[in-house]
Amino acid sequence: MSGFNPNSKTLAACIAELEAFRKARGLDDKAIITSLDFPDIWRTKELSVSNVPGGFNKIMLPFFTDGPATFYISSAGPYVKVPLHSHDEGAGIRVIMSGSIMYEDKELEAGGWMYLKAGAPYQFTVGPRGVSMFYCYRCCCA
């Protein structure tokens, strides 16, 4: 596999970061939160993720489930290649919000999704219009 390794932190470490973020922001664990509560989330470094393939921007969303799992939004320009890698600590799902990715000679477009089994190696290339994705992992991919 390539030098990219999304398994650099444990799920527990990422959840601890999220708990510290929520405490610092005074968030009630029982309150509903929306993207409008965090208008600066893309500009602040607090939840930004640096362990990503070149050409990607990624943030960890400020919540996790009882499952546990962590949630992300990422984007990249056209034709960025994500090298072969796996998410070893748990399964996940990736949903294309806009643009597309090429996976095994198939183009997944907006509304398309892929389920990732824990430890299953995969790679993809961003399509010609770039991509924005939402994803959730039962691991920490920060």
Phi, psi and chi 1 to 4 in degrees:
 res  aa     phi    psi   chi1   chi2   chi3   chi4
   1 MET       -  169.1  -74.2 -160.8 -134.9      -
   2 SER   -75.5 -178.1   70.9      -      -      -
   3 GLY   -76.0  -13.1      -      -      -      -
   4 PHE   -73.9  126.7  169.2   61.6      -      -
   5 ASN  -134.2  102.3  179.8    6.9      -      -
   6 PRO   -75.0    0.6   29.3  -35.4      -      -
   7 ASN   -98.6   32.5  -57.1  -65.3      -      -
   8 SER   -77.4  -19.2   63.6      -      -      -
   9 LYS  -128.3  151.9  -71.2 -175.5 -175.2  175.7
  10 THR   -82.0  161.1   64.9      -      -      -
  11 LEU   -58.8  -41.2  177.5   58.6      -      -
  12 ALA   -60.8  -39.0      -      -      -      -
  13 ALA   -65.6  -40.8      -      -      -      -
  14 CYS   -67.5  -40.2  -74.1      -      -      -
  15 ILE   -64.8  -37.8  -71.5  173.8      -      -
  16 ALA   -61.8  -40.9      -      -      -      -
  17 GLU   -61.6  -43.4  -73.6  178.9   24.3      -
  18 LEU   -64.5  -41.5  -70.8  170.5      -      -
  19 GLU   -62.4  -41.5  -72.4  172.8  -26.9      -
  20 ALA   -64.5  -41.6      -      -      -      -
  21 PHE   -60.8  -48.1  172.7   84.1      -      -
  22 ARG   -63.3  -41.1  -67.6  176.4   62.9   87.0
  23 LYS   -64.7  -44.2 -176.7  176.7 -179.9 -179.0
  24 ALA   -62.2  -31.8      -      -      -      -
  25 ARG   -90.2   -1.9  -66.1  -88.7  179.1  124.1
  26 GLY    68.3   34.2      -      -      -      -
  27 LEU   -82.8  132.8  -65.2  173.4      -      -
  28 ASP   -79.0  127.2  177.6   -6.6      -      -
  29 ASP   -63.4  -19.1  -75.5  -21.8      -      -
  30 LYS   -98.0   -5.7  -57.3 -150.7 -176.1  -57.6
  31 ALA   -83.5  148.0      -      -      -      -
  32 ILE   -77.3  135.7  -67.2  172.0      -      -
  33 ILE  -122.6  152.6   59.2  173.8      -      -
  34 THR  -132.9  172.7   73.9      -      -      -
  35 SER   -61.5  -25.5   57.2      -      -      -
  36 LEU   -68.2  -21.1  -62.3  175.2      -      -
  37 ASP   -75.0  -13.3  -62.8  -45.3      -      -
  38 PHE  -133.2   60.7  -56.9   94.9      -      -
  39 PRO   -64.1  -18.0   24.1  -33.1      -      -
  40 ASP  -101.0   10.6   62.6  -21.5      -      -
  41 ILE   -60.0  -32.5 -161.7  162.3      -      -
  42 TRP   -79.2  -21.0  -76.3   99.2      -      -
  43 ARG   -93.9  -24.8  -69.2 -175.1  -61.7  -83.5
  44 THR   -83.3  151.8  165.2      -      -      -
  45 LYS   -89.9   -7.6  -62.3  -68.2 -176.9 -161.6
  46 GLU   -55.5  -43.1  -66.7  170.5  -76.2      -
  47 LEU  -115.6   13.3  -64.9  178.9      -      -
  48 SER   -74.5  146.0  110.5      -      -      -
  49 VAL  -113.5  123.9  177.0      -      -      -
  50 SER   -96.6  -18.4   59.8      -      -      -
  51 ASN   -83.5   75.1 -179.4   24.3      -      -
  52 VAL  -138.2  158.7  -65.7      -      -      -
  53 PRO   -62.9  149.6  -21.3   32.2      -      -
  54 GLY   -52.5  138.5      -      -      -      -
  55 GLY    96.4   -9.6      -      -      -      -
  56 PHE  -101.9  148.9  -93.1   85.4      -      -
  57 ASN  -116.4  139.3  -64.8  -53.0      -      -
  58 LYS  -148.2  138.9  179.8  176.9  174.4 -179.8
  59 ILE  -128.3  149.2   56.6  170.0      -      -
  60 MET   -90.3  130.6 -176.2  165.4   39.6      -
  61 LEU   -74.6  151.6  -64.0  175.8      -      -
  62 PRO   -83.1   45.0   30.1  -35.3      -      -
  63 PHE  -157.1  166.4   53.6   85.5      -      -
  64 PHE  -149.2  162.4   54.8   92.2      -      -
  65 THR   -95.8  169.9   60.2      -      -      -
  66 ASP   -67.7  -12.5  -68.9  -22.1      -      -
  67 GLY   -53.5  -46.1      -      -      -      -
  68 PRO   -85.7  162.4   31.7  -33.5      -      -
  69 ALA  -156.7  165.0      -      -      -      -
  70 THR  -125.9  157.3   50.8      -      -      -
  71 PHE  -128.8  144.7  -57.8   83.8      -      -
  72 TYR  -142.0  158.0  -58.0   85.5      -      -
  73 ILE  -128.0  135.1  -66.5  175.0      -      -
  74 SER  -139.8  161.5   70.9      -      -      -
  75 SER  -146.5  156.3   62.0      -      -      -
  76 ALA  -156.0  156.3      -      -      -      -
  77 GLY   -77.6  177.0      -      -      -      -
  78 PRO   -57.7  140.4  -22.5   32.2      -      -
  79 TYR    65.3   16.4  -53.5  111.6      -      -
  80 VAL   -66.9  135.5  171.3      -      -      -
  81 LYS  -102.4  129.7  -65.7 -175.8 -176.8  -57.2
  82 VAL  -100.9  117.0  173.5      -      -      -
  83 PRO   -70.4  166.4   25.1  -31.6      -      -
  84 LEU   -56.6  127.4 -172.1   66.3      -      -
  85 HIS  -160.1  173.6   68.1  -74.4      -      -
  86 SER  -141.5  163.8   64.4      -      -      -
  87 HIS  -113.3  100.9  -58.3  -86.2      -      -
  88 ASP   -81.4  -22.9  -60.8  -23.6      -      -
  89 GLU   -85.3  -16.4 -162.2  174.7  -20.0      -
  90 GLY   179.8  165.2      -      -      -      -
  91 ALA   -74.1  168.8      -      -      -      -
  92 GLY  -158.1  174.2      -      -      -      -
  93 ILE  -135.7  140.3 -172.7  163.7      -      -
  94 ARG  -122.4  128.2  179.6 -179.9  -59.9  -91.1
  95 VAL  -119.7  129.2  178.8      -      -      -
  96 ILE   -82.1  119.9  -49.7  -57.1      -      -
  97 MET   -89.9  -40.7  -63.1 -174.2  -46.4      -
  98 SER  -152.3  159.1   66.7      -      -      -
  99 GLY    75.3 -147.8      -      -      -      -
 100 SER  -164.1  166.1   66.2      -      -      -
 101 ILE  -132.0  152.0   62.5  171.7      -      -
 102 MET  -102.6  120.4  -62.3  -60.9  -65.1      -
 103 TYR  -129.4  120.7  170.5   70.8      -      -
 104 GLU    47.6   52.2  -68.2 -173.1  -14.1      -
 105 ASP    63.5   17.4  -61.5  -36.9      -      -
 106 LYS  -120.5  141.2  -63.3  176.5  -86.0 -136.9
 107 GLU   -99.2  116.5 -173.6  173.1   20.9      -
 108 LEU   -91.8  117.5  -67.6  169.9      -      -
 109 GLU  -106.2  179.7  -63.2  179.9  -65.2      -
 110 ALA   -47.3  129.5      -      -      -      -
 111 GLY    92.8  -17.4      -      -      -      -
 112 GLY   -76.5  159.6      -      -      -      -
 113 TRP  -149.0  164.4   55.9  -88.8      -      -
 114 MET  -141.3  136.5   62.3 -169.3  -53.9      -
 115 TYR   -97.2  131.7  170.7   73.2      -      -
 116 LEU  -113.2  116.8  -52.8  163.7      -      -
 117 LYS   -74.3  145.1  -67.7 -169.2   64.7  115.2
 118 ALA   -54.6  130.2      -      -      -      -
 119 GLY    81.4   -4.4      -      -      -      -
 120 ALA   -79.7  118.5      -      -      -      -
 121 PRO   -72.4  142.1   17.2  -20.4      -      -
 122 TYR  -155.0  165.8   72.3  105.6      -      -
 123 GLN  -151.2  161.3   60.1 -169.3   -3.6      -
 124 PHE  -158.0  167.5   63.3   87.0      -      -
 125 THR  -124.6  135.7  -59.1      -      -      -
 126 VAL   -67.1  142.7  175.6      -      -      -
 127 GLY   -74.1 -178.9      -      -      -      -
 128 PRO   -68.6  -15.9   23.6  -32.2      -      -
 129 ARG  -104.4   10.6  -62.3  175.8  -45.6  -82.5
 130 GLY    78.4 -170.4      -      -      -      -
 131 VAL  -156.3  147.9   71.8      -      -      -
 132 SER  -126.7  132.6  -70.6      -      -      -
 133 MET  -133.9  149.7  -63.0  178.5  -77.4      -
 134 PHE  -112.0  138.0  165.0   82.9      -      -
 135 TYR  -149.7  159.2   41.9  106.3      -      -
 136 CYS  -135.5  133.4  166.1      -      -      -
 137 TYR  -130.8  144.7  -65.9  116.9      -      -
 138 ARG   -90.0   44.8  -79.1 -164.9   45.8   86.0
 139 CYS  -156.6  178.1   64.2      -      -      -
 140 CYS  -111.2  122.1 -170.4      -      -      -
 141 CYS  -113.1   38.3  -59.8      -      -      -
 142 ALA   -98.7      -      -      -      -      -
